[in-house]
Amino acid sequence: MCLRLLTGTPRTRKQLADALRKREIPDDVAEEVLSRFEEVGLIDDEAFAGAWVESRHHGRGLARRALARELRTKGVDSSVIEEAVGQLDSDQEEATARELVARKLRSTRGLDRDKRLRRLAGMLARKGYPEGMALRVVRQALEEEGEETEELGYEGF
C-alpha cells in the first residue's frame, strides 16, 4: 500500500502513517514498515520539504509563511520546515513578489489606485507574503507604472 502511494507522488511519513491508520493497519506493523522505508530512503521528509519549497515557490509564487503552513499540514517536523523554507532568502522572496505583481498589474488597469493596491496586496497576502513587503512592492510597481504612462503621454490612464 505504501509503495503504491509513493509511486504517484512523494509523501511524508505522517501522510503514509495516516493512510495506514485509515486502513486499520496495526500501529506496531505500520511503525515497522515506515521505519524500514525511511531506512532505505523511500521516505525522506527533509528531501520532500526541500522539493516542496522549491516547486511551490517557483511554480505558485508562495512565500515562506505559506510554504511552512502547507508543510505543517503534511506533518513535516518544524525543524525540517525551518530548514526547508530557509532555502529562500528575503531577496528571493521579494523578487518573486515583484514578478507576481508585474503579471497581475495589467489586469487591474482601469481601477482606481486604492482598489488596485488592495487587490494586488491581497493577492500577495494570500500567498503568504508579509504585509509590509507586499505593500512596498505594490506601491513601487504602481509608481513605476505611473512613470511609464506619463513618459508615453498616457497620464489619464
Backbone hydrogen bonds, N-H to C=O, Kabsch-Sander energy under -0.5 kcal/mol:
donor,donor_aa,acceptor,acceptor_aa,energy
5,L,1,M,-2.1
6,L,2,C,-2.4
7,T,3,L,-1.2
8,G,4,R,-0.9
9,T,5,L,-1.1
15,Q,74,K,-0.5
16,L,12,T,-2.0
17,A,13,R,-2.7
18,D,14,K,-2.8
19,A,15,Q,-1.9
20,L,16,L,-2.4
21,R,17,A,-2.5
22,K,18,D,-2.3
23,R,19,A,-1.3
24,E,21,R,-1.6
25,I,20,L,-2.5
30,A,26,P,-2.6
31,E,27,D,-2.8
32,E,28,D,-1.8
33,V,29,V,-2.5
34,L,30,A,-2.9
35,S,31,E,-2.4
36,R,32,E,-2.1
37,F,33,V,-2.4
38,E,34,L,-2.2
39,E,35,S,-2.5
40,V,36,R,-2.0
41,G,38,E,-1.2
42,L,37,F,-2.5
43,I,37,F,-1.2
48,F,44,D,-2.7
49,A,45,D,-2.7
50,G,46,E,-2.4
51,A,47,A,-2.5
52,W,48,F,-2.6
53,V,49,A,-2.6
54,E,50,G,-2.2
55,S,51,A,-2.8
56,R,52,W,-2.9
57,H,53,V,-2.2
58,H,54,E,-2.0
59,G,55,S,-2.8
60,R,56,R,-1.3
61,G,57,H,-1.0
62,L,56,R,-1.8
63,A,127,K,-3.1
65,R,128,G,-0.6
67,L,63,A,-2.4
68,A,64,R,-2.8
69,R,65,R,-1.9
70,E,66,A,-2.3
71,L,67,L,-2.5
72,R,68,A,-2.3
73,T,69,R,-1.9
74,K,70,E,-1.0
75,G,72,R,-1.7
76,V,71,L,-2.2
81,I,77,D,-2.2
82,E,78,S,-2.6
83,E,79,S,-1.8
84,A,80,V,-2.4
85,V,81,I,-3.0
86,G,82,E,-1.4
87,Q,84,A,-1.4
88,L,85,V,-1.4
89,D,87,Q,-0.6
93,E,89,D,-2.4
94,E,90,S,-2.4
95,A,91,D,-2.3
96,T,92,Q,-2.2
97,A,93,E,-2.1
98,R,94,E,-2.4
99,E,95,A,-2.0
100,L,96,T,-2.4
101,V,97,A,-2.4
102,A,98,R,-2.7
103,R,99,E,-2.1
104,K,100,L,-1.8
105,L,101,V,-2.2
106,R,102,A,-0.6
107,S,104,K,-0.6
108,T,104,K,-0.6
108,T,105,L,-1.5
109,R,106,R,-1.4
111,L,108,T,-1.8
116,R,112,D,-2.3
117,L,113,R,-2.7
118,R,114,D,-2.5
119,R,115,K,-2.5
120,L,116,R,-2.8
121,A,117,L,-2.6
122,G,118,R,-2.4
123,M,119,R,-2.1
124,L,120,L,-1.9
125,A,121,A,-2.4
126,R,122,G,-2.4
127,K,123,M,-0.9
128,G,125,A,-1.8
129,Y,124,L,-2.4
134,A,130,P,-2.7
135,L,131,E,-2.7
136,R,132,G,-2.1
137,V,133,M,-2.8
138,V,134,A,-2.5
139,R,135,L,-2.7
140,Q,136,R,-2.2
141,A,137,V,-2.2
142,L,138,V,-2.6
143,E,139,R,-2.5
144,E,140,Q,-2.6
145,E,141,A,-2.3
146,G,142,L,-2.3
147,E,143,E,-2.2
148,E,144,E,-2.1
149,T,145,E,-2.4
150,E,146,G,-2.0
151,E,147,E,-2.1
152,L,148,E,-1.6
153,G,150,E,-0.9
154,Y,149,T,-3.5
157,F,154,Y,-1.8
